[in-house]
Structures are given as C-alpha cells and as structure tokens.
Amino acid sequence: PEAEENCGRVLQFFRANQLPVFHVKHNSTNIDSHLHTSKMGNDFHPAAQPLINEPVFEKTVNCAFIGTDLEARLKAMNITNLVIAGLTVEHCISTSVRMASNLGFNVVLASDATAAFDKMGYDGNKY
C-alpha cells in the first residue's frame, strides 16, 4: 500500500549517499493503456520523479534491458549490484530482475517498494 512512498525513500537514500540512480519508464504501445504516452498514468509518480542528472530509459516491452542501452551504461560504470523497485511486479519488475541476474548483475528487489495491479480471480473476486 505504500510502494510509491517507499520508492521515494529508496531514491532519497541513494541520492543522499551519492549512489547512481537510473529510471526506467514503460511507454505502452496500446492506446487504451494507462501507460500509453498520451495518458496521465504514463507520468512518473511524484515520489519517484527523476532529477535532471538521472538518466531515464524508455521502453515498450516488459524488460528494462530490451531496446535500451541500460546494460551497456551499467557496465560502462562498473556497476555490478542493482536495487530494483517500481511497477509492476508481475510484468516489468520480475522480467527485469530475472534478466539482470541472467546478465550477471547481483540484484536486490526492494519488495516493499514494488506493487501490482489488482487482478480478477477465476471466482470473480479481486486480488
């Protein structure tokens, strides 16, 4: 329930300790999606707004490493440890965490700084 605020806390910690911060933004190609570039839902949450000096990697698939130069940028900076937070756990986060590990990065998932959208169960109940 406090995922966005916890993302903000993670960012504050990294910034206060002068650790590198990278943002990844999903731009849906589906015009009906809240994450389409024409929709307000595509904006960063106020708690996770990038600063001017923090790179933003824009993607259209469920992995931060596909169609971006994120891997090259991380390796160029000799970054081997990643802390990942954001939306959505069952799509972009899980895929990016697994891919980062496959690429040789040590990954920590900030689980209290992640979230998922409600899902409808087979019984019709929201979960």
C-alpha positions in Angstrom: 0.0 0.0 0.0 3.0 2.4 0.4 5.0 1.3 -2.6 5.3 4.7 -4.1 6.4 6.3 -0.9 8.9 3.5 -0.3 10.3 4.1 -3.8 10.8 7.7 -2.8 12.6 6.6 0.3 14.9 4.3 -1.7 15.6 7.2 -4.1 16.3 9.6 -1.1 18.8 7.1 0.3 20.6 6.7 -3.0 20.7 10.4 -3.6 21.9 11.2 -0.1 24.7 8.7 -0.4 25.6 9.8 -3.9 24.8 6.4 -5.4 23.9 6.3 -9.1 20.2 6.2 -9.9 18.7 5.0 -13.2 15.0 5.3 -14.0 13.1 3.1 -16.5 9.8 4.2 -17.9 7.3 1.9 -19.7 5.6 3.5 -22.7 2.8 1.2 -23.7 2.0 0.9 -27.4 -1.6 0.1 -26.6 -3.6 3.4 -26.9 -6.1 2.1 -24.3 -3.4 1.5 -21.6 -2.9 3.9 -18.7 0.8 3.7 -19.5 0.4 5.0 -23.1 2.4 8.2 -23.6 -0.9 10.1 -24.2 -2.2 9.2 -20.8 -1.6 10.8 -17.4 -0.7 7.3 -16.0 2.4 7.4 -18.1 4.0 10.1 -15.9 6.3 9.3 -13.0 4.8 9.3 -9.6 5.7 12.4 -7.7 7.7 10.4 -5.1 9.8 8.8 -7.9 10.4 11.8 -10.2 13.8 11.7 -11.9 16.2 14.5 -11.2 17.7 16.3 -14.2 21.0 14.4 -13.9 19.4 10.9 -13.5 19.1 9.0 -16.8 15.7 7.8 -17.9 15.4 4.7 -20.1 12.2 4.4 -22.0 11.0 1.0 -23.1 7.9 -0.5 -24.8 8.4 -4.1 -23.6 8.3 -5.7 -20.2 12.1 -5.7 -19.7 14.4 -2.7 -18.9 17.2 -4.3 -20.8 15.4 -4.9 -24.2 15.5 -2.0 -26.6 17.6 0.2 -24.2 21.3 0.7 -23.6 20.8 0.2 -19.8 23.1 -2.8 -19.7 25.9 -1.0 -21.5 25.6 2.1 -19.3 25.7 0.0 -16.1 28.7 -2.0 -17.3 30.5 1.2 -18.5 30.2 2.5 -14.9 31.4 -0.9 -13.5 28.1 -1.3 -11.7 27.5 -4.9 -10.6 24.9 -4.5 -7.8 21.4 -3.4 -8.6 18.5 -2.4 -6.3 15.2 -2.6 -8.3 11.9 -1.1 -7.3 8.7 0.0 -9.1 5.7 -1.3 -11.1 4.5 -3.9 -11.9 5.8 -6.9 -10.1 4.3 -9.5 -12.4 5.5 -7.8 -15.6 8.3 -5.4 -15.8 9.9 -5.9 -12.4 10.0 -9.7 -12.5 11.3 -9.7 -16.0 13.9 -7.1 -15.4 15.1 -8.7 -12.2 15.5 -12.1 -13.9 17.2 -10.6 -16.9 19.6 -8.6 -14.8 20.6 -11.7 -12.9 21.0 -13.6 -16.3 23.3 -10.8 -17.4 25.5 -11.3 -14.3 24.3 -8.5 -12.0 23.7 -9.0 -8.3 20.1 -8.0 -7.8 18.2 -6.9 -4.7 14.4 -6.4 -5.1 13.1 -3.7 -2.8 9.9 -5.7 -2.3 8.1 -3.0 -0.2 8.8 -0.5 -3.0 7.0 -2.6 -5.6 3.4 -3.1 -6.5 1.0 -4.9 -8.8 -2.4 -4.0 -10.2 -5.5 -5.8 -8.8 -6.3 -9.0 -10.6 -9.6 -10.7 -11.1 -9.6 -14.3 -9.9 -11.4 -17.2 -11.6 -14.1 -16.8 -9.0 -14.7 -13.2 -9.9 -13.1 -11.7 -6.8 -10.4 -9.1 -7.0 -7.0 -9.9 -5.6 
